[in-house]
Amino acid sequence: MDELTKLIVDKTGISEAHARLAVETVLGFLKTKLPAPLAGQLDSIIAGGGSAAGGLDLGSVGNALGGLLGKK
């Protein structure tokens, strides 16, 4: 989660506390929308820096999410 929080701080310029809150909010939302097996793996993926997802690149995920939200 620290890596994702830092990415958000770097890309948006918001404080670390606000970035962490944003990460926690999005994770909570995703957990309610994803099927239970996937939702249960989110914490492992975030805590492991992506290693639990076979080397998931959180930077790429952040960029993709930014694109979905209208940021280029």
SULFEN-V619951 format. One record per pair of residues at least 12 apart in sequence whose ideal C-beta (glycine too) atoms are under 10 Angstrom apart, sorted by the first residue. I is the first residue (numbers start at 1). J is the second residue. Records with the same first field share a line. If there is no record, write none. Layout:
# SULFEN-V619951
I=J + J
This chain:
# SULFEN-V619951
1=19 + 20 + 23 + 24 + 27 + 43 + 45 + 46 + 47 + 49 + 58
2=16 + 20 + 23 + 46 + 47 + 49
3=23 + 46 + 48 + 49 + 50 + 58 + 59 + 62
4=19 + 20 + 22 + 23 + 26 + 27 + 45 + 46 + 49 + 50 + 58 + 59 + 61 + 62 + 65
5=17 + 18 + 19 + 20 + 21 + 22 + 23 + 24 + 46
6=19 + 20 + 58
7=19 + 23 + 58 + 59 + 61 + 62 + 63 + 66
8=20 + 21 + 22 + 23 + 26 + 62 + 65 + 66
9=22
10=59 + 62
11=59 + 62 + 63 + 66 + 71
12=66 + 71
23=46
24=46
26=42 + 65
27=39 + 42 + 43 + 45 + 46
28=42
30=42
31=43
41=53
45=58 + 61
46=58
